[in-house]
């Protein structure tokens, strides 16, 4: 479950390693992040390595692994002792400096109110710090920062971006250097999970997440919910996949979309400007 594929190191003439990260659930107290590595372009994979090498129930969403400019691999994880009893999550990172051969847990962790700091995602900022965004139950995305490549983290605080209890995705656009945020831009106080997972919205930041512009909806059909997104960039296009859940039937499907990066910067009727307070 929750698979991520990543290049684990800068390719060399004799090695282009691909890592397949995935979860193995053994019990409500034991959910592990595992890694298998391929040196033949995913035709075969070596035996698994355990990333989350401490006890607990460790959740890492699909498409969450980050490789820093230094080469360090970051696996952002939300953990609890027993998901059937203590459903409160604390976020941390598991780190590797040898292309995934060995892993260690960050010294710092991130907590938050109510159900905690859930479904973290990490991106590297221009100044070398790391930014972690978090799903919360408080009607907004929370954020934490690391100045030592993921070893310790600041206390989480509101990012002043409204959201239901749902994951968000943050990426740096290679061709422009801007940050891109994709999330559900809605919050309904008192409703289940803070509102529906629609619309699915995208926005751009020119200042590493301080302000957001060019906000527009990728999806907004009544009766549909959108979440658990994967995103990558290729040949001037944004490639995204995500689940679509129909309210009436409950049917879940996967949708793929390919959009020109230029589309992210065009004006639209839904364009807004959001400032961090």
VMD Tcl script that draws the C-alpha trace (Angstrom):
set ca {
  {0.00 0.00 0.00}
  {0.98 3.69 -0.49}
  {3.73 3.09 -3.03}
  {6.42 5.66 -3.94}
  {9.00 5.26 -6.73}
  {12.15 7.40 -6.53}
  {15.62 7.66 -8.00}
  {17.74 7.03 -4.93}
  {20.93 8.71 -6.17}
  {22.23 10.71 -9.09}
  {22.51 8.23 -12.00}
  {26.00 7.10 -13.00}
  {27.02 5.20 -16.15}
  {26.90 1.89 -14.27}
  {24.03 2.47 -11.79}
  {20.60 4.12 -11.95}
  {19.00 2.87 -8.72}
  {15.23 3.06 -8.35}
  {13.66 2.67 -4.93}
  {10.16 1.29 -4.41}
  {8.84 2.39 -1.01}
  {5.68 0.73 0.32}
  {3.84 -0.11 3.55}
  {3.38 -3.50 5.18}
  {0.61 -3.71 7.79}
  {0.91 -6.54 10.28}
  {-1.42 -5.32 13.06}
  {-2.90 -2.11 14.55}
  {0.45 -1.73 16.35}
  {2.74 -2.63 13.47}
  {2.78 -0.76 10.16}
  {6.19 -0.54 8.49}
  {7.66 1.48 5.62}
  {9.72 -0.86 3.46}
  {12.13 -0.27 0.56}
  {13.19 -2.50 -2.32}
  {15.85 -1.31 -4.77}
  {16.20 -1.99 -8.48}
  {19.41 -1.58 -10.49}
  {17.84 -2.67 -13.81}
  {15.15 -0.02 -14.39}
  {12.47 -1.79 -12.30}
  {12.70 -5.13 -14.08}
  {13.67 -6.75 -10.77}
  {14.03 -5.65 -7.14}
  {16.35 -6.71 -4.34}
  {15.22 -8.00 -0.95}
  {13.36 -5.46 1.22}
  {14.95 -3.12 3.74}
  {12.96 -1.76 6.69}
  {12.90 2.06 6.72}
  {10.90 2.56 9.94}
  {13.23 0.48 12.09}
  {11.54 1.24 15.44}
  {8.27 -0.21 16.83}
  {4.96 1.46 15.99}
  {2.27 2.10 13.42}
  {3.98 4.29 10.79}
  {1.96 5.97 8.01}
  {3.69 7.38 4.94}
  {1.48 8.48 2.05}
  {2.11 7.63 -1.57}
  {4.59 9.91 -3.39}
  {6.12 11.38 -0.22}
  {9.86 10.52 -0.35}
  {12.16 13.52 -0.95}
  {15.77 13.50 -2.12}
  {17.61 16.65 -1.01}
  {20.29 18.51 -2.94}
  {22.83 16.89 -0.60}
  {21.61 13.43 -1.65}
  {19.92 12.71 1.70}
  {16.67 10.77 1.43}
  {13.76 11.90 3.62}
  {10.78 9.70 4.47}
  {8.16 11.79 6.34}
  {6.07 9.55 8.58}
  {3.15 9.98 11.03}
  {3.27 7.42 13.83}
  {1.16 6.13 16.70}
  {1.59 3.21 19.10}
  {-1.69 1.47 18.36}
  {-4.09 2.87 15.77}
  {-7.04 0.99 17.30}
  {-6.55 2.56 20.76}
  {-4.44 5.74 20.64}
  {-5.47 7.35 17.35}
  {-3.17 10.36 17.80}
  {-0.28 10.84 15.39}
  {3.11 12.47 15.76}
  {5.23 13.23 12.68}
  {8.93 12.62 12.21}
  {11.31 11.70 9.40}
  {13.47 8.70 8.64}
  {16.77 9.68 7.00}
  {19.31 7.94 4.78}
  {22.67 9.29 3.57}
  {23.73 6.17 1.67}
  {21.04 5.87 -1.04}
  {18.67 3.88 1.16}
  {21.02 1.22 2.50}
  {20.64 2.33 6.13}
  {18.07 4.49 7.91}
  {17.78 6.42 11.17}
  {14.93 8.27 12.83}
  {15.10 12.05 13.25}
  {15.76 13.28 16.78}
  {12.92 15.77 16.54}
  {9.22 15.12 16.05}
  {6.16 17.26 15.39}
  {2.89 17.10 17.36}
  {-0.37 19.02 16.98}
  {-3.81 19.36 18.56}
  {-6.67 16.86 18.46}
  {-5.74 13.88 16.25}
  {-2.22 15.20 15.85}
  {0.22 15.83 13.02}
  {-0.89 13.61 10.14}
  {0.27 12.66 6.63}
  {3.38 14.88 6.43}
  {5.01 16.03 3.20}
  {8.45 17.68 2.92}
  {10.02 20.05 0.39}
  {13.46 21.72 0.35}
  {13.43 25.53 0.37}
  {15.79 27.84 -1.50}
  {17.66 28.73 1.69}
  {18.36 25.06 2.48}
  {15.72 24.64 5.18}
  {13.08 21.95 4.91}
  {9.36 22.71 5.08}
  {6.94 20.07 6.35}
  {3.20 20.42 5.78}
  {0.68 18.44 7.83}
  {-2.92 17.33 7.70}
  {-4.80 18.53 10.80}
  {-8.30 18.58 12.29}
  {-8.28 22.36 12.88}
  {-9.41 23.56 9.44}
  {-5.98 24.46 8.12}
  {-2.69 23.01 6.91}
  {-0.01 23.13 9.61}
  {3.67 23.72 8.90}
  {7.02 22.98 10.56}
  {10.60 23.79 9.53}
  {13.98 22.07 9.82}
  {17.34 23.83 9.60}
  {19.44 20.65 9.79}
  {18.15 18.58 6.85}
  {15.35 16.88 8.76}
  {17.03 15.93 12.02}
  {15.08 18.40 14.20}
  {11.87 20.37 13.58}
  {10.22 23.54 14.86}
  {6.86 23.36 16.67}
  {4.03 23.17 14.14}
  {1.82 26.20 13.50}
  {-0.97 27.16 11.13}
  {0.10 27.93 7.55}
  {-3.10 29.99 7.18}
  {-4.22 27.85 4.25}
  {-7.70 26.48 4.94}
  {-8.23 22.76 4.42}
  {-10.36 19.86 5.64}
  {-8.84 16.84 7.35}
  {-7.12 15.68 4.16}
  {-3.58 15.42 2.78}
  {-1.96 18.14 0.68}
  {0.94 17.96 -1.79}
  {3.75 20.49 -2.18}
  {6.34 20.41 -4.99}
  {8.98 22.64 -6.53}
  {8.41 23.23 -10.25}
  {11.79 22.49 -11.89}
  {11.41 24.88 -14.82}
  {10.42 27.94 -12.75}
  {11.74 27.26 -9.24}
  {8.35 28.13 -7.72}
  {6.49 26.03 -5.17}
  {3.21 24.39 -6.16}
  {0.55 23.41 -3.63}
  {-2.33 21.05 -4.44}
  {-5.01 20.61 -1.76}
  {-8.74 20.70 -1.02}
  {-9.54 24.40 -0.64}
  {-12.55 24.12 1.68}
  {-13.42 23.92 5.37}
  {-16.89 23.38 6.86}
  {-16.84 23.69 10.63}
  {-18.70 20.91 12.44}
  {-18.90 18.58 9.44}
  {-17.24 15.19 9.16}
  {-13.52 15.58 8.47}
  {-14.01 19.34 8.07}
  {-15.89 19.17 4.78}
  {-15.75 17.35 1.45}
  {-12.51 16.68 -0.40}
  {-13.49 19.04 -3.17}
  {-12.53 21.16 -4.93}
  {-9.02 19.98 -5.76}
  {-7.11 23.25 -6.01}
  {-3.63 24.29 -7.15}
  {-1.71 27.48 -6.34}
  {1.78 28.86 -6.97}
  {4.23 30.54 -4.58}
  {7.15 32.70 -5.75}
  {8.46 33.12 -2.18}
  {8.73 29.59 -0.78}
  {5.23 29.46 0.68}
  {4.82 32.91 2.21}
  {2.18 33.93 -0.36}
  {0.16 32.01 -2.93}
  {-1.11 33.22 -6.31}
  {-2.68 31.82 -9.49}
  {-5.13 29.76 -7.44}
  {-7.46 27.64 -9.57}
  {-9.34 24.37 -9.38}
  {-8.17 21.17 -11.02}
  {-11.45 19.44 -10.12}
  {-14.70 20.66 -8.59}
  {-17.55 18.41 -9.78}
  {-20.45 18.14 -7.29}
  {-20.66 14.68 -5.73}
  {-16.99 13.82 -6.22}
  {-14.07 13.88 -3.77}
  {-10.39 14.02 -4.70}
  {-7.36 13.06 -2.63}
  {-4.07 11.13 -2.27}
  {-2.37 12.80 -5.17}
  {0.92 11.97 -6.89}
  {2.68 14.63 -8.95}
  {5.71 14.87 -11.19}
  {6.98 17.06 -14.03}
  {8.07 15.94 -17.48}
  {8.78 17.81 -20.72}
  {7.07 21.00 -19.62}
  {4.00 19.29 -18.20}
  {2.55 18.52 -14.77}
  {1.52 14.87 -14.48}
  {-0.87 14.04 -11.64}
  {-2.85 11.03 -10.45}
  {-5.37 10.99 -7.59}
  {-8.34 9.07 -6.34}
  {-11.91 10.06 -7.17}
  {-14.61 9.01 -4.73}
  {-18.27 9.33 -5.74}
  {-20.63 10.45 -2.94}
  {-23.66 8.44 -4.09}
  {-22.14 5.12 -5.13}
  {-19.05 5.17 -2.91}
  {-17.08 3.94 -5.91}
  {-13.37 4.86 -5.89}
  {-11.37 5.22 -9.08}
  {-8.02 6.68 -10.13}
  {-7.69 9.64 -12.48}
  {-4.65 10.74 -14.50}
  {-4.18 14.23 -15.89}
  {-1.43 15.89 -17.91}
  {-1.35 19.70 -17.90}
  {1.09 22.21 -19.42}
  {3.06 23.95 -16.68}
  {2.10 27.22 -18.39}
  {-1.54 26.47 -17.44}
  {-0.60 26.85 -13.76}
  {0.35 30.48 -14.39}
  {-2.66 31.61 -16.43}
  {-5.34 33.86 -15.01}
  {-8.66 32.30 -14.02}
  {-11.95 33.21 -12.41}
  {-10.86 31.42 -9.21}
  {-7.56 33.25 -8.88}
  {-6.92 34.54 -5.36}
  {-3.98 35.85 -3.36}
  {-3.33 34.31 0.04}
  {-0.87 35.75 2.57}
  {0.62 33.99 5.55}
  {-0.31 35.96 8.65}
}
mol new
graphics top color blue
foreach p $ca { graphics top sphere $p radius 0.5 }
foreach p [lrange $ca 0 end-1] q [lrange $ca 1 end] { graphics top cylinder $p $q radius 0.2 }
display resetview
